[in-house]
Every structure is written in C-alpha cells, then in structure tokens.
Amino acid sequence: MELLFLGTAAAEGYPALFCSCHHCDAARVSGGPDLRRRTAALIDGELLIDVGPDLLGVAHTFNLHLDRIAWVVQTHAHADHLLESTFTFRRAGFTATEPAHWQLCGSSKTIEQIEHALHGDGAPERVTLRAVQPFEMFQLGPYTVTGLRARHDMRIEPLFYAIERDGRALLWANDSGPWFEETWQALGQLKQRGVRFNVVVIEATMGTLPSPESPGGHMTFEECGWHHEELGRRGLLAPGARHFAHHFSHHACPLHEEITALLSPYRVQPAYDGLRIRF
C-alpha cells in the first residue's frame, strides 16, 4: 500500500488564511513542510480519504490524476473535509474525459448532506453513495474498511477508518478526539481477526495545550502520543509499525521541526503535505 498525505492542517490551514500570528508568519518564511493544506489523503492513487476543499491545489502541486480515484471514504461533513461543489466538476460538462465512477462511503448524516447537495441525484456526478454504520466492515474493491466511531461533532456522526489490503493495514484518525471505549473494543475485534496496523495516523490538533480533564473533540500532542502507545500495549501494531501525527492547528502547534522534537518521546513523526509512505 502507498499513502500520500494531501494535507495535514486543521480547518483554517497553516498558515491560516487570514492570520499573521507568530506561527503563521514563521511558516510563510520557512515554507516546505510548514505549509499545510486541509487534511486529506490518497491511498494507492485510487482511494481518497475526504473530498476536501484543497484537492485542486494538491492535484497541481503533486501532479496527480484524481480522475483515477474509484473509492472514497468520508470521515465527516465539516467544510474543511467536504467541499460539495467538487461533485459538480465531475459532470460531463466540466470534463473532456470520463473520470472513474466513485463509490463513496460515510456515515448516514454525511451521506444525507451530500445527497442534499446533489439534489438526490448522483448519476450526473458519476458517484454512488453508501451510508455505513459505526463499526461496520465493508468492501471497497480490494480494500476491507471498518468505520470507527469518532469523538468529534456527534451531531454529524463522525467516523475514522481502519483500511486493509493484502495483509497490510492502515489506521487513519482525523477529527477523532480521544477514542470511545466501544471504539477500542472494535479495534480489539480486528485484532482477533489477525489485523495488525503497519501505519497509524492520529490527529494532534490541539498541540501543546494541556490535555483537558474531560475528553474533547480533538487531541493534544500528549493525547495523540498516548493513543499511539496504547495501540502497542494492546497488541494492535505490526512489527516495525510507523507512527504519524497530523491535522495541526496554527493556534497550538508550532513549526514542523519543533513538533518533531515534541513528539519524539512517543516515537511519533509529524506528517507533512506530500509525504509518501509505502508499506
């Protein structure tokens, strides 16, 4: 499997669009991995995680053929992860060649929002929509996917995903918050099936802020690191598993080099836009 990070920032991007704070100004000067688009990812060039607002920019930057995407898993329907107008530009009037048909899966609330944007008709956009329930296992071509309940904006039924192919496994968690016990139990059931994660990607949106007494809808560096370590303690990691953090906010997350140092005690690396992982 190959994982390409298309974006690694929180909702406002990094540097943020309308901000000149210390972090944002420093990122504009340093460039490189400190320039972050909104979080999304591409697996094997054919499975997209989140139809986000920055797909056009990343397609240009990384010379991607996004018309070859066949499958999409949508984590939730917040605007930094779902740009509904993207579906319009898949119509015949906007393309000279026909893109691959999408099979898009997400929670019931996410699918409802997309259906509303499509006015109940996905055919012109060349997409088939499928609502999946938390902890449901389903097939997307060669991928076995399990939707896991996230602790985020619970009104929109957020999910994150375990994705398997050919004996390899990825755990992708953005906007997950600290995980519910029932989510840990579902991961334990995957373990009973023999799943061990080769790559784990967990959000660290709240960065250097102190971890709250009550779990919130995003994680700090400390919470992110604890989750990575807990996966190991529970025997959910493959030998040599690689650990990444992402979904960084400029408010509480410093520049890439400093994040690297802060996460190193947990053996977690900060992802950056364009990072390509083969496993």
C-alpha positions in Angstrom: 0.0 0.0 0.0 1.0 3.6 -0.6 -0.3 6.5 1.5 0.1 10.1 0.2 -0.7 12.9 2.6 -2.5 15.5 0.6 -2.9 17.9 3.5 -2.0 17.9 7.2 -3.6 21.1 8.7 -6.7 21.7 10.7 -9.7 23.6 9.3 -8.1 27.0 8.8 -4.9 25.7 7.1 -1.4 26.5 8.2 -0.5 29.3 7.8 -4.1 30.3 8.3 -5.8 32.3 5.5 -6.4 35.5 7.5 -3.8 35.3 10.3 -0.4 36.8 11.0 0.3 35.2 14.3 3.9 34.1 15.1 3.3 30.6 13.9 1.7 31.7 10.6 4.3 34.3 9.8 7.1 31.9 10.6 5.6 29.3 8.4 5.3 31.7 5.5 9.0 32.4 5.8 10.2 28.8 6.3 7.9 27.2 3.7 8.4 23.5 2.9 6.7 21.2 5.4 5.4 24.2 7.4 2.9 25.0 4.6 -0.1 22.8 5.2 -3.4 22.3 3.4 -6.5 21.0 4.9 -6.3 17.3 5.9 -6.9 14.6 3.2 -5.1 11.6 1.9 -4.8 9.3 -1.1 -4.2 5.5 -1.0 -2.6 3.8 -4.0 -3.7 6.6 -6.2 -7.3 5.2 -6.2 -8.8 5.5 -2.7 -9.4 9.1 -1.4 -9.9 10.0 2.3 -12.1 13.1 2.3 -13.4 15.2 -0.6 -11.8 18.3 1.0 -11.5 21.9 -0.2 -7.9 21.7 -1.4 -8.0 18.9 -3.9 -7.3 21.2 -6.9 -4.2 22.7 -5.3 -2.8 19.3 -4.4 -3.5 17.8 -7.8 -1.5 20.7 -9.3 1.3 20.5 -6.8 1.8 16.8 -6.8 0.8 16.1 -10.5 -2.0 13.8 -9.6 -4.6 12.1 -11.8 -7.6 12.4 -9.5 -9.8 11.1 -12.3 -8.5 7.7 -11.5 -9.9 7.6 -8.0 -12.6 4.9 -7.7 -13.3 4.8 -4.0 -13.8 7.5 -1.3 -14.2 7.2 2.5 -15.6 10.4 4.0 -14.8 11.0 7.7 -17.5 13.6 8.3 -19.2 16.6 6.7 -17.4 19.6 8.1 -16.4 22.1 5.4 -12.7 21.5 5.8 -13.2 17.8 4.9 -16.1 18.0 2.5 -16.5 20.5 -0.4 -19.8 19.7 -2.1 -19.1 21.7 -5.3 -16.4 19.1 -6.1 -19.1 16.8 -7.3 -20.3 19.3 -9.8 -17.0 19.4 -11.6 -17.2 15.6 -12.2 -20.2 16.3 -14.6 -19.8 15.7 -18.3 -20.0 19.4 -19.0 -16.8 20.1 -17.0 -14.7 17.1 -18.1 -13.4 16.2 -21.6 -12.7 12.6 -20.4 -14.8 10.5 -18.2 -13.4 10.0 -14.6 -13.7 6.7 -12.8 -17.1 6.2 -11.1 -16.9 6.9 -7.4 -18.2 4.6 -4.7 -18.3 6.9 -1.7 -19.0 5.7 1.9 -19.6 7.7 5.0 -22.0 8.0 8.0 -25.7 8.4 7.4 -25.5 12.1 8.3 -22.6 12.6 5.9 -24.4 10.9 3.1 -27.5 12.9 3.7 -25.6 16.2 3.4 -24.0 15.0 0.1 -27.4 13.9 -1.3 -28.8 17.3 -0.4 -26.0 18.9 -2.4 -26.7 16.6 -5.3 -30.4 17.2 -5.1 -31.0 13.5 -4.7 -29.4 12.5 -8.0 -25.8 11.3 -8.0 -25.7 10.0 -11.6 -24.6 13.2 -13.3 -21.7 13.4 -10.8 -20.7 9.7 -11.5 -20.9 8.7 -7.9 -22.7 6.0 -5.9 -23.3 6.9 -2.2 -23.4 4.4 0.6 -24.2 5.0 4.2 -22.2 2.9 6.7 -22.8 2.4 10.4 -20.2 2.8 13.1 -18.1 -0.4 13.4 -19.5 -1.7 10.1 -17.0 -3.6 8.0 -17.4 -3.2 4.2 -15.5 -3.8 1.0 -14.3 -1.2 -1.5 -12.6 -3.0 -4.4 -9.5 -4.7 -2.9 -9.8 -2.8 0.4 -11.5 -4.0 3.6 -12.6 -1.0 5.5 -14.0 -0.6 9.1 -15.7 2.6 10.1 -14.9 3.5 13.7 -16.9 6.0 15.9 -15.1 9.3 16.4 -15.5 11.7 19.3 -16.0 14.9 17.5 -19.2 16.7 16.5 -21.6 13.9 17.4 -24.5 15.6 15.6 -22.9 14.6 12.2 -21.9 11.0 13.1 -18.1 11.4 12.5 -16.1 8.3 11.6 -12.5 7.3 11.2 -11.2 4.2 9.4 -9.2 1.1 9.5 -8.2 0.2 5.9 -6.7 -3.2 5.0 -5.3 -4.6 1.8 -3.3 -7.7 1.0 -2.3 -8.3 4.7 -1.3 -4.7 5.3 -3.3 -2.3 7.4 -3.6 1.5 8.0 -5.4 3.2 10.9 -6.4 6.7 9.9 -7.8 9.0 12.6 -8.5 12.7 11.9 -11.1 14.7 14.0 -11.4 11.6 16.2 -10.9 13.1 19.6 -9.9 10.6 22.3 -11.4 7.3 21.4 -14.5 5.8 23.0 -14.2 2.5 24.8 -16.5 0.9 22.2 -14.0 2.0 19.6 -11.2 0.3 21.4 -13.4 -2.8 21.7 -13.9 -2.7 17.9 -10.2 -2.5 17.4 -9.8 -5.5 19.7 -12.2 -7.4 17.4 -10.0 -6.5 14.4 -7.0 -7.9 16.4 -8.9 -11.2 16.9 -9.2 -11.3 13.1 -5.4 -11.0 12.9 -5.2 -7.4 11.9 -2.1 -5.5 13.0 -1.5 -2.0 11.9 1.6 -1.2 9.8 0.9 2.6 9.7 -1.1 4.6 12.3 -2.0 8.3 11.7 -3.7 10.2 14.5 -4.7 13.8 14.9 -2.9 16.2 17.2 -4.9 19.3 16.5 -4.6 20.9 20.0 -0.9 20.5 20.1 0.9 21.9 23.2 -2.3 22.8 25.1 -2.8 20.8 28.3 -5.0 17.8 28.0 -8.4 18.6 29.3 -9.9 16.7 32.2 -12.9 15.7 30.1 -12.2 14.4 26.5 -12.8 16.9 23.8 -13.4 16.7 20.1 -9.7 16.9 19.2 -6.4 15.7 20.7 -3.3 17.4 22.2 0.2 16.1 21.5 0.0 14.3 24.8 -3.3 12.6 24.0 -2.1 11.7 20.5 1.1 10.1 21.9 -0.8 8.2 24.5 -3.1 6.7 21.8 -0.1 5.6 19.7 1.4 3.9 22.8 -1.8 2.3 23.8 -2.2 0.6 20.4 1.2 -1.1 21.2 0.1 -2.0 24.7 -3.0 -3.7 23.3 -1.0 -5.6 20.7 -2.5 -3.9 17.7 0.7 -3.0 15.9 2.7 -4.9 13.3 6.4 -5.3 13.8 8.1 -2.0 12.6 4.8 -0.1 12.6 5.2 3.6 11.7 3.5 6.3 13.7 2.4 9.7 12.4 0.5 12.8 13.7 -1.4 15.2 11.6 -4.3 17.8 11.4 -2.3 20.5 13.0 -3.8 23.9 14.1 -1.6 27.0 14.0 -3.1 28.1 17.4 -1.4 25.4 19.4 1.0 23.6 17.1 4.5 25.1 16.4 6.5 24.6 13.2 7.4 21.2 11.9 10.9 21.0 13.4 9.6 21.8 16.9 6.7 19.4 16.5 9.2 16.7 15.6 11.0 17.2 18.9 7.9 17.3 20.9 6.5 14.1 19.5 9.8 12.2 19.5 9.4 10.8 23.1 6.3 8.9 21.7 8.2 7.8 18.6 5.6 9.6 16.5 6.6 11.7 13.5 4.6 14.7 12.3 3.3 14.2 8.7 3.6 16.9 6.1 1.9 17.6 2.8 3.3 15.4 0.1 4.8 12.8 2.4 4.5 9.4 0.7 4.6 6.2 2.8 4.9 2.8 1.2 4.2 -0.2 3.5 
